[in-house]
Amino acid sequence: MVNIDSWGRLGARPHHVSTLYQRADIATALQAGVPALAYGMGRSYGDACLNPGGRLLHTRGLDRFISFDRRSGVLCCEAGVLLRDIQQLSLPCGWMLAVSPGTELVTVGGAIANDVHGKNQHSQASFGNHVRQLRLIRSDGTIIDCGPRHNAGWFAATVGGIGLTGIISEVELQLRRVVGPWLDCESLAYANLDEFFALSASSALTWEYTVAWIDCRSRCGRGIFLRGRHSQAHLPLPVARKAVAMPMVPPFSLINRVTLPWLNRGYYYLQRQRQRERSKPQHYQQFFYPLDHVLNWNRMYGPRGFYQYQCVLPSVPGPFAVAAMLAAIKRSGEGSFLAVLKTFGVRASLGMLSFPTAGVSLALDFPNRGVSTTDLFEQLNAIVAQAGGRLYLAKDACMPRTLFRAAYPRLNEFSTYRDPGLSSAMSRRLMGY
């Protein structure tokens, strides 16, 4: 057995691991008699990608492109292809992914299983909205082709279904037309939550990509609002950024109660000074994936790892709930440097367990300090539950089952599509099996 951990590094646990190299390998691997789960890049922060004591089917060997129509932007590939590979193939032809999360180092299968979203959620919804069809292989050998209009129930259960309906073998995506790899970007300082929501509202129609960094320890919720849209610019490609790395795990978290106030204050004032550089063209990799050139950045939280807490709150109570959450964080003495605030649009995601819904999303990374951290989460969970919000399964590691059932009303419907031969640490924690 092999010890495997998720991106949060909360504790590696033993797994049986099999690597898939051909689509034909999937059915054979599922006959092993041990509950299985597909595993791509392991970028889920919590336990959605783990199956301790069971089998992980490593899909990175399923990395082939099957077809690409340069006229229509329809691309077919295996589930282990990275989003990075798609961008590198399609951009020279004038196409790119319609939706991309904050890292391109995830597989297509993982992007569908978690129905990831990006900075353009308010206009393009989530990843599953741009999947034309997919092929699912079940543990009993059944092969199901499904899409939004064909076997739509299977499709809705699989998109955002955290890998529990079958193993995705191949996918057909609709890419979006672009002029090139550049975006026109602006960075604006805001003083409080009211200014953030005003900026979000005024930017929604004319800026496709919006997101904000928030100083979660400030009294008023100040931060930096980022917005971007595809540029018509034809510029020389930038010199490839040299990757840097966290070479080791430090003995303690580098994000702590001593360093955090200085980091947040310094970042805010530095970015505020750079406001004068408005409408500056930026390469898509710098704008979409700012952390991808920092290898193993998750090590900076030390040997105990970290949690990411991400929720979405409905539009009406959202501003008040965000303020209440920030107040609870400040009272607790905990804090986050990687703190992201974004409004979500009304365009519905397609999955039964998809995370996005209209409102406002708050995502925060917390060093794992044991009971003090989980006690804070109980307070935040109560605020989320009262507001009628939900937590993101791709990030979650300790949501209570009561909140899960209340937040995902299509859970019972989803359960009818589950594959009994698939299981995960998350499914056992939240669903009982």
Secondary structure, 3 states (H helix, E strand, C coil): CEEECCCCCCCCEEEEEEECCCCCHHHHHHHHCCCEEEECCCCCCCCCCCCCCCEEEECCCCCCEEEEECCCCEEEEECCCEHHHHHHHHHHHCEECCCCCCCCCCEHHHHHHCCCECCCHHHHCEHHHHEEEEEEECCCCCEEEECCCCCHHHHHHHCCCCCCCCEEEEEEEECEECCCCEEEEEEEEECCHHHHHHHHHHHCCCCCEEEEEECCCCCCCCEEEEEEEECCCCCCCCCCCCCEECCCCCCCCCCCCCHHHHHHHHHHHHHHHHHHCCCEEEEHHHHHCCCCCEECHHHHHCCCCEEEEEEEEECCCHHHHHHHHHHHHHHHCCCCCCEEEEEECCCCCCCCCCCCCCEEEEEEEEECCCHHHHHHHHHHHHHHHHHCCEECCCCCCCCCHHHHHHHCCCHHHHHCCCCCCECCHHHHHHCCC
